[in-house]
Amino acid sequence: YSLVLQSCSRVSYIKGILQQYNGQFSTLIRTKFLDPLEEWMTENRFGRFASLVETAIDLDQLDNGEYRISPLYSSDLAVLKDELSVVEDHINNLHMHTANDLDLSVDKHLKLEKGPFGHVFRISKKEEQKVRKKLTSNYIIIETRKDGVKFTSPKLKKLGDQYQALLSEYTSCQKKVADNVVRVSGTFSEVH
């Protein structure tokens, strides 16, 4: 399934590369590859399917290795995507506020991570020693390891929970939309 998605999104790119070739085999490439490809890409054949894929799949996320339905394909997904973006903005603002509170630089010393604990902050053991007093009085330490200390705050925990709830809702809604996309894409197969 993922190979089909990647292939659909790359066909136009491949066609463009082949059209640029002007070497001694350009006639052969045109007759054996480009002409059949252009026939195959017509609106009555693969073109409609490729349009469906390009419309339904979030190609930006595909480049990141994630297979998501585009929020433009469903108004419900668009609303959820907007809500996720708002929560992400709040989390990023809290990241900057926490860095200021601990007198650490954002991303260099204070990292924001998503993982099994949800959204957490991480600092090196060296940085932890510098901010230990403030860290233990104002934040909740989750884990201490060789590579650093992971911690959260009540605000980050609340925002992380909101994010997870929205993401779960997005995933559920996306599954319904994806089932419909798969059903529609099945109508494009030829019967022999």
Residue frames relative to the residue before (quaternion, step in Angstrom):
aa qw qx qy qz dx dy dz
Y 1.0000 0.0000 0.0000 0.0000 0.00 0.00 0.00
S 0.6919 0.4652 -0.2861 0.4723 3.59 0.84 -0.96
L 0.6148 0.5480 -0.3463 0.4492 3.59 1.07 -0.68
V 0.6240 0.5273 -0.3329 0.4710 3.59 1.05 -0.77
L 0.6533 0.5169 -0.3156 0.4543 3.59 0.93 -0.90
Q 0.6769 0.4826 -0.2971 0.4698 3.56 0.87 -0.94
S 0.6447 0.5277 -0.3213 0.4503 3.57 0.98 -0.82
C 0.6513 0.5244 -0.3165 0.4480 3.58 0.91 -0.93
S 0.7116 0.4620 -0.2764 0.4514 3.54 0.89 -0.88
R 0.7174 0.4519 -0.2473 0.4690 3.60 1.20 -0.35
V 0.4534 0.7134 -0.4467 0.2931 3.61 1.21 -0.24
S 0.6614 0.5037 -0.3138 0.4587 3.59 0.89 -0.89
Y 0.6254 0.5378 -0.3251 0.4626 3.56 1.05 -0.79
I 0.6611 0.5036 -0.2978 0.4698 3.59 0.90 -0.96
K 0.6345 0.5303 -0.3242 0.4594 3.58 0.96 -0.90
G 0.6610 0.5195 -0.3039 0.4482 3.59 0.92 -0.89
I 0.6394 0.5192 -0.3160 0.4710 3.57 1.00 -0.82
L 0.6689 0.4963 -0.3027 0.4632 3.58 0.90 -0.91
Q 0.6489 0.5253 -0.3176 0.4495 3.61 1.01 -0.76
Q 0.6512 0.5308 -0.3161 0.4407 3.59 1.12 -0.59
Y 0.5679 0.6163 -0.3869 0.3846 3.59 1.16 -0.47
N 0.0472 -0.8144 0.5780 -0.0227 3.57 -0.83 1.08
G 0.3982 0.7493 -0.4522 0.2748 3.59 1.21 0.40
Q 0.7859 -0.3559 0.2414 0.4442 3.54 -1.35 -0.17
F 0.7137 0.4278 -0.2611 0.4894 3.64 1.16 -0.42
S 0.3259 0.7859 -0.4838 0.2049 3.61 1.22 0.23
T 0.6385 0.5101 -0.3371 0.4674 3.63 1.00 -0.70
L 0.6431 0.5147 -0.3080 0.4761 3.57 0.97 -0.85
I 0.6574 0.5019 -0.3079 0.4702 3.60 0.92 -0.88
R 0.6429 0.5204 -0.3302 0.4548 3.57 1.00 -0.80
T 0.7419 0.4294 -0.2480 0.4513 3.62 0.74 -1.03
K 0.7442 0.4211 -0.2342 0.4627 3.61 0.94 -0.81
F 0.8086 0.2675 -0.1248 0.5089 3.60 1.06 -0.67
L 0.7455 0.4385 -0.2564 0.4316 3.59 0.60 -1.12
D 0.6685 0.4938 -0.3204 0.4546 3.62 0.83 -0.89
P 0.6820 0.4531 -0.3113 0.4823 3.66 0.82 -0.82
L 0.6274 0.5370 -0.3357 0.4531 3.59 1.04 -0.73
E 0.6554 0.5003 -0.3097 0.4734 3.58 0.97 -0.83
E 0.6244 0.5189 -0.3329 0.4796 3.60 1.06 -0.72
W 0.6763 0.5067 -0.2768 0.4574 3.54 0.95 -0.94
M 0.7033 0.4782 -0.2556 0.4597 3.59 1.11 -0.74
T 0.4109 0.7162 -0.4850 0.2879 3.63 1.20 0.01
E 0.6902 -0.5048 0.3434 0.3885 3.52 -1.27 0.51
N 0.6918 0.4900 -0.2882 0.4452 3.60 1.00 -0.72
R 0.7293 0.3833 -0.2389 0.5139 3.60 1.17 -0.28
F 0.8605 -0.0119 0.0393 0.5078 3.57 -0.55 -1.16
G 0.5255 0.6835 -0.3971 0.3147 3.60 1.11 -0.55
R 0.6741 0.4795 -0.3007 0.4746 3.58 0.91 -0.86
F 0.6414 0.5141 -0.3222 0.4697 3.57 1.01 -0.79
A 0.6490 0.5080 -0.3174 0.4690 3.59 0.93 -0.88
S 0.6338 0.5234 -0.3281 0.4654 3.60 1.01 -0.77
L 0.6294 0.5258 -0.3301 0.4673 3.58 1.00 -0.81
V 0.6697 0.4950 -0.3008 0.4648 3.57 0.87 -0.94
E 0.6818 0.4910 -0.2957 0.4546 3.59 0.85 -0.94
T 0.6679 0.4803 -0.2949 0.4862 3.59 1.10 -0.64
A 0.7493 0.4475 -0.2253 0.4330 3.56 0.84 -0.99
I 0.7360 0.4021 -0.2269 0.4951 3.58 1.02 -0.73
D 0.4072 -0.6813 0.5543 0.2504 3.55 -1.03 0.87
L 0.2501 -0.8259 0.4892 0.1266 3.57 0.02 1.33
D 0.5767 0.5684 -0.3850 0.4428 3.61 1.14 -0.49
Q 0.6750 0.4689 -0.2861 0.4925 3.57 1.01 -0.81
L 0.5793 0.5838 -0.3686 0.4334 3.58 1.13 -0.62
D 0.6341 0.5310 -0.3242 0.4592 3.57 1.03 -0.77
N 0.6822 0.4555 -0.2708 0.5038 3.58 1.24 -0.54
G 0.5691 -0.6150 0.3725 0.3989 3.57 1.29 0.08
E 0.5923 0.5447 -0.3708 0.4636 3.58 1.26 0.22
Y 0.2402 -0.7682 0.5804 0.1233 3.54 -0.95 0.91
R 0.1506 0.7887 -0.5722 0.1668 3.53 -0.26 1.33
I 0.4782 -0.6088 0.5436 0.3242 3.50 -1.26 0.54
S 0.5157 -0.6531 0.4588 0.3113 3.57 -0.95 0.87
P 0.4767 -0.6658 0.4839 0.3088 3.58 -0.94 0.81
L 0.5776 0.5816 -0.3768 0.4316 3.60 1.23 -0.30
Y 0.6114 0.5841 -0.3339 0.4166 3.59 1.23 -0.44
S 0.7943 0.1480 -0.0543 0.5867 3.58 1.17 -0.57
S 0.4591 -0.6879 0.4831 0.2875 3.58 -0.82 0.96
D 0.6071 0.5463 -0.3584 0.4522 3.62 1.08 -0.65
L 0.6611 0.4897 -0.3011 0.4821 3.59 0.97 -0.86
A 0.6241 0.5460 -0.3403 0.4435 3.59 1.01 -0.77
V 0.6509 0.5039 -0.3142 0.4730 3.58 0.95 -0.87
L 0.6750 0.4899 -0.2944 0.4667 3.58 0.89 -0.93
K 0.6271 0.5324 -0.3311 0.4622 3.60 1.02 -0.78
D 0.6432 0.5126 -0.3158 0.4731 3.58 1.00 -0.83
E 0.6561 0.5041 -0.3074 0.4699 3.58 0.97 -0.86
L 0.6278 0.5228 -0.3275 0.4746 3.59 1.04 -0.77
S 0.6493 0.5243 -0.3146 0.4522 3.58 0.97 -0.85
V 0.6314 0.5272 -0.3291 0.4638 3.59 1.02 -0.81
V 0.6710 0.4804 -0.3004 0.4783 3.60 0.89 -0.92
E 0.6271 0.5281 -0.3357 0.4639 3.62 0.99 -0.79
D 0.6325 0.5248 -0.3258 0.4673 3.60 1.00 -0.79
H 0.6497 0.5070 -0.3119 0.4728 3.59 0.98 -0.85
I 0.6406 0.5161 -0.3185 0.4710 3.58 1.01 -0.83
N 0.6671 0.4917 -0.3030 0.4705 3.61 0.94 -0.86
N 0.6319 0.5117 -0.3316 0.4785 3.60 1.04 -0.71
L 0.6402 0.5102 -0.3182 0.4780 3.59 1.01 -0.80
H 0.5858 0.5671 -0.3545 0.4578 3.57 1.11 -0.71
M 0.6852 0.4687 -0.2811 0.4815 3.59 0.87 -0.96
H 0.6441 0.5241 -0.3191 0.4568 3.60 0.97 -0.86
T 0.6616 0.5026 -0.3002 0.4685 3.58 0.97 -0.89
A 0.6197 0.5319 -0.3386 0.4673 3.58 1.02 -0.76
N 0.6554 0.4938 -0.3091 0.4807 3.58 0.97 -0.83
D 0.6440 0.5381 -0.3156 0.4428 3.57 0.95 -0.91
L 0.7527 0.3665 -0.1930 0.5118 3.58 0.99 -0.85
D 0.3735 -0.7475 0.4597 0.3006 3.57 1.35 -0.02
L 0.4569 0.6345 -0.4678 0.4121 3.53 0.91 1.09
S 0.4792 -0.6498 0.4894 0.3296 3.58 -1.14 0.49
V 0.5194 -0.6409 0.4775 0.3023 3.53 -1.08 0.86
D 0.8472 0.1550 -0.1712 0.4784 3.56 -1.07 0.92
K 0.6783 0.4532 -0.3189 0.4825 3.62 0.98 -0.63
H 0.8106 0.1836 -0.0853 0.5495 3.58 0.82 -0.98
L 0.7605 0.2639 -0.1571 0.5721 3.58 1.06 -0.73
K 0.1213 -0.8094 0.5741 0.0240 3.54 -0.40 1.27
L 0.2325 -0.7177 0.6368 0.1593 3.54 -1.25 0.61
E 0.0089 -0.8219 0.5671 -0.0527 3.57 -0.67 1.11
K 0.2330 -0.7068 0.6438 0.1782 3.51 -1.36 0.44
G 0.2205 0.7782 -0.5625 0.1712 3.53 -0.86 0.91
P 0.8176 -0.2460 0.1713 0.4916 3.56 -1.20 -0.49
F 0.6906 0.4474 -0.2749 0.4973 3.59 1.19 -0.53
G 0.5635 -0.5529 0.3983 0.4671 3.59 1.27 0.00
H 0.7330 -0.3167 0.2852 0.5302 3.57 -1.07 -0.71
V 0.0752 0.7844 -0.6096 0.0863 3.56 -0.85 1.01
F 0.3926 -0.6493 0.5861 0.2841 3.49 -1.35 0.31
R 0.0840 -0.7826 0.6141 0.0571 3.55 -1.18 0.58
I 0.0155 -0.7655 0.6432 0.0016 3.53 -1.07 0.86
S 0.5754 -0.5756 0.4449 0.3737 3.55 -1.24 0.42
K 0.6390 -0.5106 0.3978 0.4157 3.57 -1.26 0.33
K 0.6111 0.5571 -0.3432 0.4455 3.56 1.07 -0.72
E 0.6812 0.4702 -0.2800 0.4863 3.59 0.92 -0.92
E 0.6015 0.5763 -0.3559 0.4235 3.59 1.06 -0.75
Q 0.6347 0.5384 -0.3297 0.4457 3.58 0.99 -0.79
K 0.6623 0.5207 -0.3012 0.4467 3.59 1.06 -0.77
V 0.7957 0.2858 -0.1264 0.5189 3.60 1.04 -0.79
R 0.2565 0.8311 -0.4722 0.1430 3.60 1.29 0.20
K 0.6698 0.5158 -0.3208 0.4270 3.61 0.80 -0.95
K 0.6958 0.4520 -0.2646 0.4915 3.58 0.86 -0.99
L 0.6310 0.5569 -0.3256 0.4309 3.56 1.02 -0.84
T 0.7264 0.4371 -0.2553 0.4649 3.59 0.82 -0.96
S 0.7004 0.4596 -0.2927 0.4610 3.62 1.08 -0.49
N 0.8010 0.3206 -0.1490 0.4832 3.64 1.03 -0.71
Y 0.7657 0.3190 -0.1585 0.5355 3.59 1.23 -0.31
I 0.4085 -0.6862 0.5477 0.2496 3.55 -1.30 0.31
I 0.2696 -0.7652 0.5660 0.1463 3.57 -0.55 1.18
I 0.2548 -0.7936 0.5427 0.1035 3.55 -0.77 1.10
E 0.8075 -0.0713 0.1293 0.5710 3.54 0.86 -1.00
T 0.1010 -0.7556 0.6440 0.0644 3.54 -1.10 0.79
R 0.0618 0.7892 -0.6035 0.0958 3.54 -0.75 1.14
K 0.7336 -0.4043 0.3003 0.4564 3.54 -1.34 0.00
D 0.7282 0.4446 -0.2488 0.4585 3.59 0.95 -0.87
G 0.7899 -0.2987 0.1594 0.5114 3.60 1.19 0.02
V 0.5201 -0.6150 0.5073 0.3064 3.49 -1.40 -0.21
K 0.1835 -0.7549 0.6210 0.1038 3.56 -0.95 0.96
F 0.0754 0.7979 -0.5915 0.0882 3.52 -0.93 0.93
T 0.2074 -0.7589 0.6061 0.1174 3.51 -1.33 0.29
S 0.2710 -0.7050 0.6146 0.2277 3.51 -1.35 -0.15
P 0.6608 -0.4901 0.3549 0.4440 3.60 -1.16 0.29
K 0.6473 0.5158 -0.3235 0.4585 3.63 1.00 -0.76
L 0.6698 0.4852 -0.3059 0.4715 3.58 0.89 -0.90
K 0.6267 0.5318 -0.3388 0.4579 3.59 0.98 -0.79
K 0.6647 0.5003 -0.3019 0.4655 3.59 0.92 -0.91
L 0.6764 0.4792 -0.2908 0.4778 3.60 0.90 -0.92
G 0.6372 0.5275 -0.3219 0.4605 3.59 1.01 -0.79
D 0.6436 0.5048 -0.3175 0.4797 3.58 1.04 -0.78
Q 0.6256 0.5207 -0.3340 0.4753 3.60 1.02 -0.78
Y 0.6436 0.5287 -0.3126 0.4566 3.56 0.93 -0.93
Q 0.6773 0.4943 -0.2957 0.4577 3.61 0.85 -0.97
A 0.6425 0.5186 -0.3247 0.4613 3.60 0.99 -0.82
L 0.6699 0.4859 -0.2937 0.4783 3.59 0.95 -0.89
L 0.6478 0.5158 -0.3179 0.4617 3.57 0.98 -0.83
S 0.6322 0.5201 -0.3224 0.4753 3.57 1.03 -0.75
E 0.6531 0.4969 -0.3029 0.4845 3.58 1.00 -0.84
Y 0.6248 0.5351 -0.3249 0.4665 3.58 1.04 -0.84
T 0.6673 0.5099 -0.2958 0.4552 3.57 0.92 -0.96
S 0.6504 0.5136 -0.3077 0.4675 3.57 0.99 -0.83
C 0.6644 0.4872 -0.2901 0.4868 3.57 0.94 -0.94
Q 0.6389 0.5394 -0.3154 0.4488 3.56 0.99 -0.87
K 0.6225 0.5447 -0.3454 0.4432 3.60 1.00 -0.77
K 0.6477 0.5083 -0.3194 0.4692 3.59 0.96 -0.83
V 0.6702 0.4841 -0.2949 0.4791 3.57 0.93 -0.90
A 0.6420 0.5288 -0.3210 0.4529 3.59 0.99 -0.85
D 0.6172 0.5366 -0.3451 0.4605 3.59 1.01 -0.77
N 0.6561 0.5007 -0.3028 0.4766 3.57 1.02 -0.82
V 0.6367 0.5227 -0.3255 0.4642 3.60 0.98 -0.84
V 0.6540 0.5005 -0.3138 0.4725 3.58 0.94 -0.86
R 0.6337 0.5258 -0.3303 0.4614 3.59 0.97 -0.84
V 0.6767 0.4786 -0.2908 0.4779 3.60 0.90 -0.93
S 0.6641 0.5049 -0.3240 0.4461 3.60 0.90 -0.85
G 0.5826 0.5840 -0.3665 0.4303 3.59 1.15 -0.52
T 0.6255 0.5464 -0.3447 0.4374 3.59 1.13 -0.49
F 0.6211 0.5616 -0.3421 0.4265 3.59 1.24 -0.22
S 0.5498 0.6132 -0.4193 0.3819 3.60 1.17 -0.21
E 0.4357 -0.7056 0.5035 0.2425 3.51 -1.06 0.82
V 0.3045 -0.7189 0.5953 0.1899 3.54 -1.11 0.72
H 0.1786 -0.8019 0.5640 0.0832 3.59 -0.73 1.05
